[in-house]
Amino acid sequence: MLQVFTALFVYGYIVTPALAVYSWVRWSRSQRRHSRRVRLSLTGLSVASGSLVLGVAAVSFSSMRRHAFLYLAPGLHALYIVGLVTSALAVLIALAGAFQDNPIRLKALLVALGAVDLWFLAGSGQ
C-alpha cells in the first residue's frame, strides 16, 4: 500500500508540474497553436494548470504555517472540494480534446489527471 501512495505522490507532486511546464512549452512552440483543434485541449490544460497552481500554493502555505489550516477547518475542506471539482472538470475538457489531432492532447489529459491526484493526496493527508 505504501508503494501505491509513493507512486501517486511522485506523479502528483513531481511529474505533473514538470509535465505541465513541458506542455506549455510544447504548445508555445507549436505551429498549430491557434487552430480550432487545439482549443479544447488548451482549455483543459489551462484549467488543470490553474488547479495545480492553487493546489501547490495551498499545500505549501499550509505546510509553512502549521496553524494556518487546521484539520477541521471548513475553509480547507471547501478549498479541497473546489480543487477536486476544478481538476475533474479539467479531465472532462481534456478528454473531449483528446480526440482532436493536436500536439498537447494527451499531455493535457495527463496533467488534468495529475491535478486530480494532487488534490486527492492533499485531501487524504488531512
Backbone as a chain_set.jsonl record, in Angstrom:
{"seq": "MLQVFTALFVYGYIVTPALAVYSWVRWSRSQRRHSRRVRLSLTGLSVASGSLVLGVAAVSFSSMRRHAFLYLAPGLHALYIVGLVTSALAVLIALAGAFQDNPIRLKALLVALGAVDLWFLAGSGQ", "coords": {"N": [[0.821, -1.189, 0.0], [2.004, 1.186, 0.674], [3.703, 1.582, -1.46], [1.957, 2.243, -3.496], [0.921, 4.739, -2.646], [3.323, 6.125, -2.666], [3.975, 6.1, -5.39], [1.771, 7.553, -6.366], [2.26, 9.98, -5.076], [4.72, 10.78, -6.223], [3.912, 11.048, -8.892], [1.863, 13.005, -8.668], [3.029, 15.243, -7.34], [5.579, 15.683, -8.442], [5.985, 14.734, -11.151], [3.703, 15.73, -12.498], [3.679, 18.694, -12.258], [6.065, 19.192, -13.713], [5.399, 18.075, -16.192], [3.297, 19.754, -16.863], [4.619, 22.208, -17.272], [6.257, 21.437, -19.42], [4.246, 20.879, -21.299], [3.132, 23.413, -21.746], [5.334, 24.682, -22.886], [5.64, 23.115, -25.145], [3.221, 23.689, -26.445], [3.57, 26.443, -26.947], [5.623, 26.441, -28.804], [4.505, 25.227, -30.946], [3.301, 24.993, -34.281], [0.65, 24.954, -34.829], [-0.828, 26.33, -32.882], [-2.969, 28.083, -32.777], [-5.104, 26.886, -33.915], [-8.376, 25.441, -34.464], [-8.618, 22.894, -33.502], [-6.981, 22.624, -31.305], [-8.105, 23.978, -29.217], [-9.89, 22.816, -27.228], [-8.162, 21.065, -25.866], [-6.284, 22.915, -25.004], [-7.857, 24.485, -23.325], [-8.506, 22.573, -21.359], [-5.902, 22.064, -20.424], [-5.295, 24.591, -19.412], [-7.195, 24.918, -17.326], [-6.473, 22.749, -15.717], [-3.833, 23.465, -15.101], [-4.268, 25.812, -13.643], [-5.619, 24.703, -11.464], [-3.569, 23.12, -10.467], [-1.692, 25.075, -9.7], [-3.141, 26.367, -7.681], [-3.404, 24.193, -5.925], [-0.706, 23.514, -5.268], [0.052, 25.914, -4.097], [-1.722, 26.044, -1.902], [-1.022, 23.731, -0.449], [1.688, 24.213, 0.081], [1.497, 26.599, 1.545], [0.01, 25.765, 3.761], [1.79, 23.951, 4.849], [3.948, 25.524, 5.543], [2.957, 27.193, 7.488], [1.93, 25.952, 10.266], [-0.375, 26.318, 11.797], [-2.131, 27.461, 10.092], [-4.001, 26.076, 8.499], [-6.221, 24.149, 10.004], [-7.082, 20.775, 10.946], [-9.828, 20.391, 10.952], [-10.83, 22.601, 9.659], [-13.236, 24.506, 8.053], [-12.781, 26.069, 5.791], [-10.568, 24.904, 4.595], [-11.543, 22.401, 3.814], [-13.461, 23.244, 1.985], [-11.776, 24.379, 0.094], [-10.425, 22.086, -0.811], [-12.566, 20.736, -1.987], [-13.318, 22.512, -4.031], [-10.934, 22.488, -5.522], [-10.778, 19.776, -6.27], [-13.125, 19.477, -7.79], [-12.625, 21.331, -9.809], [-10.339, 20.227, -11.007], [-11.425, 17.798, -11.852], [-13.245, 18.728, -13.727], [-11.402, 19.725, -15.538], [-10.318, 17.318, -16.418], [-12.498, 16.24, -17.834], [-12.806, 18.163, -19.875], [-10.282, 18.019, -21.114], [-10.368, 15.37, -21.906], [-12.358, 15.471, -23.834], [-10.975, 16.991, -25.685], [-8.99, 15.247, -26.365], [-9.586, 13.704, -28.511], [-9.141, 15.171, -30.725], [-6.78, 16.109, -33.235], [-3.896, 17.262, -32.12], [-0.934, 18.841, -30.734], [-0.849, 18.745, -27.91], [-2.728, 17.062, -26.828], [-2.786, 14.533, -25.359], [-1.037, 15.17, -23.339], [-2.33, 17.252, -21.989], [-4.46, 15.838, -20.893], [-3.078, 14.073, -19.186], [-1.925, 15.911, -17.416], [-4.228, 16.965, -16.265], [-5.259, 14.674, -15.003], [-3.185, 14.298, -13.215], [-3.568, 16.56, -11.641], [-5.95, 15.902, -10.372], [-4.985, 13.771, -8.895], [-3.128, 15.123, -7.248], [-4.873, 16.729, -5.677], [-6.36, 14.71, -4.475], [-4.386, 13.442, -2.907], [-3.641, 15.613, -1.273], [-5.998, 16.059, 0.118], [-6.328, 13.601, 1.408], [-4.221, 13.635, 3.102], [-4.926, 15.241, 5.164]], "CA": [[0.0, 0.0, 0.0], [2.908, 2.316, 0.713], [4.232, 1.772, -2.801], [0.93, 2.924, -4.287], [0.922, 6.143, -2.256], [4.579, 6.71, -3.117], [3.834, 6.336, -6.832], [0.826, 8.66, -6.528], [2.941, 11.193, -4.637], [5.706, 11.16, -7.239], [3.185, 11.503, -10.077], [1.109, 14.218, -8.392], [3.81, 16.38, -6.881], [6.828, 15.871, -9.167], [5.829, 14.536, -12.589], [2.645, 16.563, -13.059], [4.12, 20.075, -12.539], [7.058, 19.189, -14.797], [4.663, 17.815, -17.422], [2.536, 20.966, -17.178], [5.563, 23.173, -17.856], [6.626, 20.907, -20.731], [3.101, 21.013, -22.196], [3.023, 24.812, -22.137], [6.435, 24.953, -23.812], [5.294, 22.422, -26.392], [2.161, 24.446, -27.101], [4.08, 27.727, -27.421], [6.487, 26.204, -29.958], [3.749, 24.545, -31.984], [2.86, 25.788, -35.421], [-0.814, 24.917, -34.873], [-1.334, 26.702, -31.573], [-4.192, 28.872, -32.871], [-6.106, 26.156, -34.693], [-9.593, 25.072, -33.734], [-8.466, 21.573, -32.899], [-6.203, 22.686, -30.074], [-8.816, 24.78, -28.217], [-10.368, 22.017, -26.087], [-7.005, 20.605, -25.096], [-5.699, 24.083, -24.369], [-8.738, 24.839, -22.214], [-8.277, 21.574, -20.319], [-4.577, 22.308, -19.847], [-5.374, 25.829, -18.63], [-7.937, 24.658, -16.082], [-5.65, 21.848, -14.906], [-2.691, 24.227, -14.595], [-4.784, 26.665, -12.577], [-5.877, 23.85, -10.31], [-2.259, 22.742, -9.924], [-1.11, 26.239, -9.01], [-3.897, 26.521, -6.442], [-3.071, 23.078, -5.041], [0.658, 23.641, -4.764], [0.075, 27.063, -3.193], [-2.427, 25.699, -0.667], [-0.243, 22.745, 0.297], [2.911, 24.832, 0.598], [1.126, 27.567, 2.583], [-0.391, 25.056, 4.973], [2.943, 23.292, 5.465], [4.815, 26.549, 6.119], [2.293, 27.694, 8.687], [1.255, 24.79, 10.849], [-1.683, 26.651, 12.348], [-2.934, 28.166, 9.098], [-5.121, 25.203, 8.16], [-6.434, 23.093, 10.981], [-7.644, 19.573, 10.338], [-11.267, 20.504, 10.813], [-11.153, 23.932, 9.164], [-14.181, 24.423, 6.935], [-12.182, 26.686, 4.61], [-9.678, 23.933, 3.97], [-12.37, 21.401, 3.135], [-14.047, 23.903, 0.82], [-10.706, 24.508, -0.89], [-10.223, 20.759, -1.402], [-13.708, 20.423, -2.854], [-13.183, 23.353, -5.228], [-9.807, 21.979, -6.296], [-11.114, 18.481, -6.853], [-14.13, 19.693, -8.833], [-11.952, 22.02, -10.908], [-9.482, 19.284, -11.726], [-12.293, 16.835, -12.542], [-13.726, 19.441, -14.908], [-10.275, 19.754, -16.475], [-10.217, 15.978, -17.017], [-13.564, 16.108, -18.83], [-12.494, 19.022, -21.023], [-9.11, 17.451, -21.79], [-10.804, 14.125, -22.537], [-13.038, 15.858, -25.072], [-9.956, 17.457, -26.614], [-8.051, 14.174, -26.703], [-9.979, 13.097, -29.779], [-8.706, 16.082, -31.784], [-5.367, 15.947, -33.555], [-3.11, 18.435, -31.742], [0.299, 18.41, -30.064], [-0.922, 18.659, -26.448], [-3.966, 16.372, -26.443], [-2.578, 13.57, -24.282], [-0.351, 15.848, -22.238], [-3.352, 17.971, -21.223], [-5.195, 14.837, -20.121], [-2.207, 13.587, -18.111], [-1.797, 16.977, -16.424], [-5.504, 17.034, -15.551], [-5.301, 13.513, -14.094], [-2.227, 14.587, -12.155], [-4.178, 17.534, -10.737], [-6.875, 15.126, -9.532], [-4.126, 13.03, -7.978], [-2.6, 16.059, -6.259], [-5.945, 17.096, -4.742], [-6.683, 13.519, -3.688], [-3.348, 13.27, -1.891], [-3.71, 16.722, -0.317], [-7.158, 15.827, 0.974], [-6.144, 12.424, 2.253], [-3.202, 13.945, 4.094], [-5.532, 15.979, 6.264]], "C": [[0.87, 1.259, 0.0], [3.478, 2.617, -0.663], [3.237, 2.506, -3.693], [0.908, 4.407, -3.947], [2.216, 6.844, -2.669], [4.517, 7.023, -4.615], [2.876, 7.49, -7.103], [1.458, 9.989, -6.13], [3.927, 11.683, -5.698], [4.999, 11.69, -8.482], [2.499, 12.847, -9.824], [1.957, 15.43, -8.097], [5.081, 16.652, -7.677], [6.611, 15.795, -10.682], [4.821, 15.517, -13.177], [3.059, 18.024, -13.247], [5.159, 20.158, -13.66], [6.383, 18.959, -16.148], [3.83, 19.021, -17.83], [3.438, 22.012, -17.824], [5.97, 22.725, -19.254], [5.488, 21.082, -21.736], [2.918, 22.453, -22.654], [4.134, 25.197, -23.105], [6.145, 24.32, -25.159], [4.218, 23.179, -27.161], [2.702, 25.755, -27.685], [4.975, 27.581, -28.648], [5.757, 25.566, -31.134], [3.35, 25.505, -33.096], [1.333, 25.906, -35.455], [-1.436, 25.399, -33.568], [-2.603, 27.537, -31.619], [-5.27, 28.165, -33.682], [-7.304, 25.797, -33.818], [-9.435, 23.752, -32.986], [-7.758, 21.599, -31.556], [-6.981, 23.364, -28.944], [-9.295, 23.977, -27.017], [-9.213, 21.526, -25.23], [-6.34, 21.763, -24.367], [-6.543, 24.553, -23.187], [-8.566, 23.863, -21.056], [-6.936, 21.756, -19.638], [-4.576, 23.562, -18.986], [-6.074, 25.618, -17.297], [-7.12, 23.76, -15.157], [-4.448, 22.579, -14.326], [-3.108, 25.182, -13.489], [-5.066, 25.889, -11.31], [-4.577, 23.407, -9.655], [-1.619, 23.886, -9.151], [-1.814, 26.462, -7.68], [-3.545, 25.42, -5.443], [-1.691, 23.183, -4.445], [0.75, 24.814, -3.789], [-0.599, 26.737, -1.86], [-1.621, 24.724, 0.186], [1.021, 23.38, 0.869], [2.596, 25.862, 1.681], [0.752, 26.857, 3.877], [0.779, 24.335, 5.624], [3.911, 24.306, 6.073], [4.248, 27.079, 7.433], [1.446, 26.564, 9.252], [-0.156, 25.11, 11.328], [-2.575, 27.364, 11.337], [-4.174, 27.351, 8.731], [-5.206, 24.114, 9.218], [-7.101, 21.909, 10.297], [-9.144, 19.692, 10.106], [-11.705, 21.879, 10.315], [-12.101, 23.826, 7.975], [-13.632, 25.067, 5.656], [-11.275, 25.739, 3.863], [-10.474, 22.876, 3.211], [-13.046, 21.992, 1.903], [-13.012, 24.065, -0.287], [-10.423, 23.171, -1.569], [-11.355, 20.395, -2.345], [-13.628, 21.226, -4.146], [-12.048, 22.843, -6.111], [-10.107, 20.663, -6.969], [-12.137, 18.618, -7.978], [-13.494, 20.37, -10.046], [-11.066, 21.061, -11.702], [-10.297, 18.195, -12.429], [-12.902, 17.457, -13.799], [-12.631, 19.518, -15.966], [-10.091, 18.4, -17.15], [-11.271, 15.812, -18.106], [-13.283, 16.943, -20.08], [-11.313, 18.459, -21.813], [-9.454, 16.132, -22.475], [-11.554, 14.413, -23.84], [-12.037, 16.342, -26.114], [-8.983, 16.384, -27.041], [-8.389, 13.504, -28.03], [-9.662, 13.987, -30.974], [-7.212, 15.854, -32.03], [-4.618, 17.244, -33.243], [-1.932, 17.981, -30.892], [0.196, 18.242, -28.552], [-2.108, 17.837, -25.966], [-3.767, 15.391, -25.3], [-1.872, 14.195, -23.086], [-1.342, 16.614, -21.366], [-4.154, 17.001, -20.364], [-4.357, 14.304, -18.962], [-1.998, 14.639, -17.027], [-3.086, 17.085, -15.615], [-5.658, 15.856, -14.585], [-4.318, 13.684, -12.944], [-2.763, 15.602, -11.163], [-5.199, 16.848, -9.828], [-6.09, 14.354, -8.483], [-3.584, 13.935, -6.877], [-3.671, 16.432, -5.226], [-6.379, 15.912, -3.889], [-5.662, 13.309, -2.582], [-3.389, 14.375, -0.841], [-4.888, 16.529, 0.634], [-6.999, 14.631, 1.879], [-5.074, 12.642, 3.316], [-3.75, 14.703, 5.298], [-6.377, 15.058, 7.037]], "O": [[0.511, 2.271, -0.602], [3.711, 3.778, -0.999], [3.632, 3.301, -4.546], [0.879, 5.248, -4.846], [2.2, 8.032, -2.989], [4.955, 8.088, -5.05], [3.138, 8.318, -7.976], [1.218, 11.01, -6.775], [3.957, 12.869, -6.024], [5.441, 12.68, -9.065], [2.549, 13.734, -10.676], [1.647, 16.531, -8.551], [5.619, 17.757, -7.597], [7.013, 16.702, -11.411], [5.06, 16.079, -14.246], [2.812, 18.569, -14.323], [5.135, 21.091, -14.463], [6.758, 19.583, -17.141], [3.672, 19.285, -19.022], [3.057, 22.633, -18.816], [6.024, 23.541, -20.174], [5.736, 21.398, -22.9], [2.588, 22.698, -23.814], [3.901, 25.957, -24.045], [6.384, 24.931, -26.201], [4.29, 23.298, -28.384], [2.333, 26.134, -28.796], [5.072, 28.508, -29.451], [6.34, 25.388, -32.203], [3.095, 26.686, -32.856], [0.791, 26.845, -36.038], [-2.497, 24.903, -33.188], [-3.263, 27.69, -30.591], [-6.248, 28.791, -34.091], [-7.236, 25.847, -32.59], [-10.063, 23.539, -31.949], [-7.925, 20.683, -30.751], [-6.534, 23.318, -27.798], [-9.119, 24.421, -25.882], [-9.284, 21.569, -24.002], [-5.883, 21.605, -23.234], [-6.002, 24.973, -22.164], [-8.488, 24.278, -19.9], [-6.831, 21.621, -18.419], [-3.927, 23.595, -17.94], [-5.602, 26.085, -16.261], [-7.079, 23.987, -13.948], [-4.077, 22.339, -13.177], [-2.386, 25.346, -12.505], [-4.786, 26.36, -10.208], [-4.491, 23.327, -8.43], [-1.067, 23.681, -8.07], [-1.165, 26.716, -6.665], [-3.404, 25.686, -4.25], [-1.512, 22.966, -3.246], [1.441, 24.727, -2.774], [-0.095, 27.118, -0.804], [-1.548, 24.876, 1.406], [1.385, 23.116, 2.015], [3.355, 25.989, 2.642], [1.131, 27.295, 4.963], [0.767, 24.124, 6.837], [4.622, 23.98, 7.024], [4.991, 27.373, 8.369], [0.362, 26.275, 8.746], [-1.039, 24.255, 11.266], [-3.662, 27.823, 11.688], [-5.276, 27.895, 8.663], [-4.331, 23.251, 9.297], [-7.624, 22.038, 9.19], [-9.664, 19.133, 9.14], [-12.85, 22.274, 10.535], [-11.804, 23.134, 7.001], [-13.988, 24.648, 4.555], [-11.218, 25.765, 2.634], [-10.114, 22.502, 2.095], [-13.189, 21.311, 0.887], [-13.329, 23.909, -1.466], [-10.204, 23.129, -2.78], [-11.117, 19.803, -3.398], [-13.844, 20.686, -5.231], [-12.199, 22.778, -7.331], [-9.729, 20.454, -8.122], [-12.025, 17.948, -9.005], [-13.798, 20.015, -11.185], [-11.056, 21.091, -12.932], [-9.899, 17.72, -13.492], [-13.054, 16.783, -14.817], [-12.908, 19.389, -17.159], [-9.744, 18.34, -18.33], [-10.972, 15.3, -19.184], [-13.496, 16.485, -21.202], [-11.345, 18.428, -23.043], [-8.887, 15.814, -23.52], [-11.405, 13.689, -24.824], [-12.238, 16.122, -27.308], [-8.22, 16.586, -27.986], [-7.551, 12.808, -28.604], [-9.892, 13.592, -32.117], [-6.48, 15.453, -31.126], [-4.694, 18.208, -34.004], [-1.93, 16.86, -30.383], [1.089, 17.64, -27.956], [-2.46, 17.912, -24.789], [-4.537, 15.425, -24.34], [-2.092, 13.784, -21.946], [-1.212, 16.625, -20.142], [-4.489, 17.317, -19.222], [-4.88, 14.105, -17.865], [-1.903, 14.301, -15.848], [-3.035, 17.277, -14.4], [-6.138, 16.034, -13.466], [-4.592, 13.259, -11.821], [-2.457, 15.526, -9.973], [-5.299, 17.179, -8.646], [-6.487, 14.293, -7.319], [-3.581, 13.556, -5.706], [-3.394, 16.445, -4.027], [-6.725, 16.079, -2.72], [-6.031, 13.028, -1.442], [-3.195, 14.111, 0.346], [-4.776, 16.809, 1.827], [-7.486, 14.642, 3.009], [-5.024, 11.921, 4.312], [-3.092, 14.788, 6.334], [-6.993, 15.465, 8.022]]}, "num_chains": 1, "name": "protein.A"}
